[in-house]
Amino acid sequence: MRYAVILAGGKGTRLRPYTVTLPKPLVPIGETPIIEITIRRLARARFDVATLAINHMGDLIRAYFGDGEKFGVPLRYSLEPEPLGTFGPLRLLDDLPEHFLVMNADVLTDLDLGDFLDRHAASGAAFTIAATRRDQVLDFGVLGVESDRLVSFREKPTLTQTVSMGIYGVSRHALGFIPPRGAFGFDELMHKMLAAGERVDVQHHGGYWLDIGRPEDYELATQKFAPTLDR
C-alpha cells in the first residue's frame, strides 16, 4: 500500500504577502495550487491514499480538494488542534501502514515519489531522507588562520552541502520517538533517532527540487516551473 501524509498546516509567514488571504498550500504556481501539483504526482505514482495534515485555513484546503476523487487519489484530513511541528501531526493518525511517505506541502520536485517510498520499504531503514545538493555563497572573505597568522584566504567562497528535500520515507518503528504531546520537529526526531543508534538512510536526487519558503523562491517557481505544467 502506498500511503502519503502531506504536511499542510503551516501559516506560511515567510511567504507573505502571498499568504495573507490564502493558506500556503493553495498559493498558485501558474494557475495550479502548490499542493495540487503534489497530489497529482501522487496519483500518477499510484498512491492509494493521502492524508492532509491541516491547521491554518484548513477549511479552505478541504473545500478545494474534497474527497480527492477528481484529483486521482483518495484524500483524508487530519486537523491539528494546535501547531504540532513537522512530525507531531503523525501522532494523530491511527491508520498508518508499516511504511509511508511524509512530505511538506510546499515542495516542487520531479522525484519519483512511489519509487522513493518503495526503496525505503525495501531498505530495512527506520527512516529515509530524500536529499539533494545545494550551493551556498558566503558573503564574506574567509580567513585560514594558524597561530594568529593568515595562511589562506578565500573571497566569498561557495560551499556545497547535502540538504533535506522535505520528503521522507518513514517506518512505523520511528513513531515511537515522537512524544505524546506538543510540537515536534524533524530536527528533534533526527537527534533522538541518531542518539538511539537507529538506521537513517539518505537517498540522493539529482533532478529538480525547489522549496517554496520565501517570496523569491515563489517567483522563481512561477518563472521556471509553471510553464512545464502544460506539457
PLY file of the C-alpha trace (Angstrom):
ply
format ascii 1.0
element vertex 231
property float x
property float y
property float z
element edge 230
property int vertex1
property int vertex2
end_header
0.00 0.00 0.00
1.29 3.43 -0.92
0.22 5.96 1.70
1.29 9.61 1.92
1.00 12.28 4.59
1.22 15.84 3.31
2.07 18.45 5.94
-0.18 21.40 5.10
-0.81 23.11 8.42
1.75 25.93 8.43
0.93 29.64 8.26
3.49 30.43 5.55
4.63 33.61 7.29
7.89 33.77 5.29
5.89 33.80 2.06
3.87 36.91 2.83
2.20 38.82 1.22
1.12 35.82 -0.91
-0.24 34.01 2.15
-2.29 36.85 3.65
-5.57 35.63 2.13
-4.66 32.06 1.13
-3.09 29.16 3.04
0.37 28.50 1.67
-0.55 25.13 0.05
-3.17 26.89 -2.11
-0.85 29.61 -3.43
-0.81 29.01 -7.21
2.10 28.12 -9.43
0.73 29.40 -12.71
-2.93 28.54 -12.21
-2.35 25.42 -10.10
-2.07 25.42 -6.28
1.28 24.18 -5.00
-0.25 21.24 -3.15
-2.36 20.19 -6.15
0.83 19.64 -8.12
1.99 17.23 -5.41
-1.36 15.45 -5.16
-1.46 14.87 -8.91
2.09 13.47 -8.77
0.96 11.08 -6.03
-1.91 9.98 -8.26
0.46 9.30 -11.16
2.67 7.30 -8.79
-0.38 5.16 -7.88
-0.64 6.12 -4.23
-3.67 4.52 -2.63
-4.49 7.34 -0.21
-3.09 10.64 1.09
-3.84 12.37 4.38
-3.52 16.15 4.52
-2.46 17.38 7.97
-4.14 20.79 8.13
-4.45 23.65 10.61
-4.19 27.26 9.40
-7.09 27.99 6.98
-7.59 24.24 6.75
-11.26 24.63 5.79
-10.23 26.27 2.51
-7.93 23.34 1.68
-10.66 20.81 2.50
-13.23 22.75 0.46
-10.93 22.88 -2.59
-9.91 19.20 -2.67
-12.90 17.43 -1.10
-12.52 13.65 -1.19
-9.83 13.87 -3.87
-11.83 11.96 -6.48
-11.26 14.47 -9.28
-7.54 14.63 -8.48
-6.94 10.89 -8.78
-6.16 9.87 -5.21
-8.50 9.46 -2.19
-7.88 12.21 0.35
-8.33 12.27 4.12
-7.82 15.14 6.52
-6.29 15.42 9.97
-6.92 18.71 11.79
-4.20 19.76 14.22
-5.71 21.24 17.40
-2.60 23.43 17.61
0.62 23.79 15.61
2.43 20.48 16.05
5.60 20.98 14.01
6.77 18.65 11.28
6.26 15.26 12.90
3.89 15.96 15.79
0.87 15.59 13.44
1.69 11.90 12.92
0.57 11.08 16.46
-2.99 11.96 15.43
-3.09 9.26 12.73
-4.03 5.75 13.82
-4.22 4.10 10.39
-0.64 4.46 9.19
0.76 1.42 7.35
4.13 -0.15 8.07
5.87 2.18 5.60
4.60 5.54 4.37
5.65 8.83 2.77
5.74 12.16 4.62
6.35 15.39 2.75
5.99 19.14 3.08
3.19 20.74 1.08
5.43 23.45 -0.38
7.93 21.27 -2.25
8.23 21.13 -6.04
10.25 18.24 -7.42
10.45 15.67 -10.19
11.44 12.94 -7.71
9.56 9.67 -8.37
7.66 9.55 -5.08
6.45 5.99 -5.49
9.92 4.64 -6.26
11.34 6.60 -3.33
8.86 5.02 -0.91
9.34 1.54 -2.36
13.11 1.80 -1.95
12.67 2.91 1.65
10.34 -0.01 2.42
12.83 -2.48 0.94
15.87 -0.99 2.67
15.24 -2.00 6.28
15.88 1.55 7.49
13.59 3.12 10.06
13.69 6.44 8.22
14.88 7.68 4.83
15.55 11.29 3.82
15.33 12.47 0.22
18.34 14.73 -0.28
19.87 16.97 -2.89
22.94 19.17 -3.24
22.84 22.94 -2.87
25.50 25.61 -3.31
25.64 28.46 -0.81
27.77 31.55 -1.37
29.22 33.11 1.78
29.13 36.90 1.55
32.43 37.27 3.41
36.10 36.82 2.90
37.04 33.59 4.71
40.35 33.52 6.52
42.52 30.48 7.12
44.35 31.19 10.38
47.06 29.28 12.22
48.66 30.70 15.38
47.18 34.14 14.66
48.73 34.24 11.18
46.91 34.23 7.89
47.77 31.14 5.85
44.97 31.24 3.26
42.20 33.46 2.01
39.00 32.81 0.05
36.81 35.66 -1.16
33.12 34.79 -0.89
33.61 31.04 -1.34
30.86 28.68 -2.47
30.03 25.83 -0.09
28.25 22.75 -1.39
26.01 20.97 1.11
23.73 17.95 1.13
20.29 19.14 2.24
16.96 17.57 3.08
14.26 17.94 0.42
11.41 17.83 2.94
10.39 14.35 1.70
10.74 11.33 3.97
10.17 7.59 3.95
9.01 6.57 7.42
8.50 3.20 9.07
6.12 2.76 11.99
9.05 1.99 14.29
10.10 5.66 14.02
6.78 6.81 15.51
7.95 5.59 18.92
10.32 8.56 19.09
7.51 11.13 18.83
6.40 12.38 22.29
2.69 12.20 23.21
2.18 15.95 23.43
3.41 19.25 21.99
5.10 20.33 18.79
7.85 18.04 17.50
10.10 18.85 14.56
12.20 16.96 12.05
15.39 18.14 13.76
14.26 16.79 17.14
13.32 13.44 15.62
16.69 13.10 13.91
18.60 13.89 17.10
16.61 11.30 19.05
16.95 8.59 16.42
20.67 9.15 15.92
21.26 9.14 19.69
19.44 5.80 19.86
21.59 4.33 17.08
18.68 3.95 14.67
19.32 3.49 10.97
18.51 6.61 8.95
19.23 6.37 5.23
19.66 9.11 2.64
18.50 8.82 -0.98
20.19 11.37 -3.25
18.21 13.07 -6.01
19.95 14.92 -8.81
16.84 16.29 -10.50
14.59 19.27 -9.91
13.80 20.46 -6.39
12.59 23.76 -5.00
11.37 24.54 -1.50
8.98 27.49 -1.72
9.81 29.17 1.56
10.40 32.78 0.53
8.90 35.22 -1.98
11.96 34.91 -4.21
11.53 31.11 -4.28
7.90 31.54 -5.29
8.81 33.96 -8.06
11.44 31.51 -9.33
8.86 28.71 -9.35
6.37 30.76 -11.35
9.06 31.60 -13.90
10.70 28.18 -14.32
8.31 25.52 -13.04
4.86 26.83 -14.01
5.49 26.65 -17.80
6.18 22.89 -17.50
2.71 22.21 -16.07
1.12 22.42 -19.51
3.46 19.92 -21.11
0 1
1 2
2 3
3 4
4 5
5 6
6 7
7 8
8 9
9 10
10 11
11 12
12 13
13 14
14 15
15 16
16 17
17 18
18 19
19 20
20 21
21 22
22 23
23 24
24 25
25 26
26 27
27 28
28 29
29 30
30 31
31 32
32 33
33 34
34 35
35 36
36 37
37 38
38 39
39 40
40 41
41 42
42 43
43 44
44 45
45 46
46 47
47 48
48 49
49 50
50 51
51 52
52 53
53 54
54 55
55 56
56 57
57 58
58 59
59 60
60 61
61 62
62 63
63 64
64 65
65 66
66 67
67 68
68 69
69 70
70 71
71 72
72 73
73 74
74 75
75 76
76 77
77 78
78 79
79 80
80 81
81 82
82 83
83 84
84 85
85 86
86 87
87 88
88 89
89 90
90 91
91 92
92 93
93 94
94 95
95 96
96 97
97 98
98 99
99 100
100 101
101 102
102 103
103 104
104 105
105 106
106 107
107 108
108 109
109 110
110 111
111 112
112 113
113 114
114 115
115 116
116 117
117 118
118 119
119 120
120 121
121 122
122 123
123 124
124 125
125 126
126 127
127 128
128 129
129 130
130 131
131 132
132 133
133 134
134 135
135 136
136 137
137 138
138 139
139 140
140 141
141 142
142 143
143 144
144 145
145 146
146 147
147 148
148 149
149 150
150 151
151 152
152 153
153 154
154 155
155 156
156 157
157 158
158 159
159 160
160 161
161 162
162 163
163 164
164 165
165 166
166 167
167 168
168 169
169 170
170 171
171 172
172 173
173 174
174 175
175 176
176 177
177 178
178 179
179 180
180 181
181 182
182 183
183 184
184 185
185 186
186 187
187 188
188 189
189 190
190 191
191 192
192 193
193 194
194 195
195 196
196 197
197 198
198 199
199 200
200 201
201 202
202 203
203 204
204 205
205 206
206 207
207 208
208 209
209 210
210 211
211 212
212 213
213 214
214 215
215 216
216 217
217 218
218 219
219 220
220 221
221 222
222 223
223 224
224 225
225 226
226 227
227 228
228 229
229 230
